[in-house]
Amino acid sequence: MHSERRTFIEASPASVWAAILRVEDYQEWWSWLRAFDGHRLVAGDRWRCTVKPPLPYRVRFIIELHEVETASSVAATLDGDIAGSARIDLVPRRTGTDLLLVADLHAVNPWLRRLERWAHPVAQSGHDHIIDSALQEFVDHVG
C-alpha cells in the first residue's frame, strides 16, 4: 500500500523536529500504538512496535531508522507483519512547516496478506485510518 500525505503544521521545522524527538511520548499520543520500545531518533536505532488498527487484529513490526537529518527528514524500513519503507520530510513554509509522509508498505503476515488481497478496501481503510489519525494526533501535540 502506497501512502502520500502532506500536513501543514503552524510551527517552525525546529519546533516540529523537537516534537518528533519526544519518542517517549509516542504511546501517550497514539492510543492505537499498543507497544513501543523506541528510545532515540538516530540512524541505526530499531524500534519494536505493535499497532491496533480499527479492525480485530494487531500488527507487529520493527522500524529501522536509516537516515536522520536534524530538523529535515527521517527515512526508515519496516519489517515484521508489514514490511517496506517510509520517509518523513519537513519543508519550511513562511508560516509553518509542511510534513510530508511517503510510505510503501505490504503485508508479510499470511493472514494480513490474505486480507490485503481479498479485502483490499478494508485493509486500505485500516491503513489510511492509522496514517491519518497519526498525523492529526501529532499535529495536536506539536507546540
Residue pairs with C-beta under 8 A, 6 or more apart in sequence:
1 103
1 104
1 105
1 106
1 116
1 123
1 124
1 127
2 103
2 104
3 101
3 102
3 103
3 104
3 105
3 127
3 128
3 131
4 100
4 101
4 102
5 100
5 101
5 131
5 132
5 135
6 98
6 99
6 100
6 101
7 98
7 99
7 101
7 135
7 136
7 138
7 139
8 93
8 96
8 97
8 98
8 99
9 16
9 96
9 97
9 98
9 99
9 139
9 142
10 95
10 96
11 19
11 96
11 97
11 142
11 143
12 92
12 96
12 97
13 71
13 72
13 90
13 91
13 92
13 97
14 71
15 97
15 142
15 143
16 71
16 90
16 97
16 99
16 142
17 70
17 71
17 72
17 90
19 138
19 141
19 142
19 143
20 41
20 74
20 88
21 41
23 36
23 38
23 39
23 40
23 41
23 47
25 141
26 33
26 36
26 38
27 33
27 36
29 137
29 138
29 140
29 141
30 133
30 134
30 137
32 51
32 52
32 53
32 54
32 130
32 133
33 49
33 50
33 51
34 50
34 51
34 52
34 58
35 48
35 49
35 50
35 60
36 47
36 48
36 49
36 50
37 47
37 48
38 45
38 47
38 48
38 49
38 63
39 45
39 47
41 65
41 68
41 74
42 65
42 68
43 65
43 66
43 67
43 68
44 64
44 65
45 64
45 65
46 62
46 63
46 64
46 65
47 62
47 63
47 65
48 60
48 61
48 62
49 60
49 61
49 62
49 63
50 58
50 59
50 60
51 58
51 59
51 60
51 61
51 130
52 58
52 59
53 59
53 126
53 127
53 129
53 130
54 126
54 129
55 122
55 126
57 111
57 112
59 80
59 81
59 82
59 109
59 112
60 80
60 81
61 78
61 79
61 80
61 81
61 82
61 83
62 78
62 79
62 80
63 76
63 77
63 78
63 86
64 76
64 77
64 78
64 79
65 74
65 75
65 76
66 75
66 76
66 77
67 73
67 74
67 75
68 74
68 75
71 90
72 89
72 90
73 87
73 88
73 89
73 90
74 87
74 88
75 85
75 86
75 87
76 85
76 86
76 87
77 83
77 84
77 85
77 86
78 84
78 85
78 86
78 105
79 108
80 108
80 109
81 107
81 108
81 109
81 112
82 105
82 106
82 107
82 108
82 109
82 112
83 105
83 106
83 108
84 103
84 104
84 105
84 106
85 103
85 104
85 105
86 101
86 102
86 103
86 104
86 105
87 100
87 101
87 102
87 103
88 99
88 100
88 101
89 99
89 100
90 97
90 98
90 99
90 100
91 97
91 98
91 99
91 100
99 135
99 138
101 131
101 135
103 131
105 127
106 116
107 113
107 115
107 116
107 123
112 123
115 122
115 123
116 123
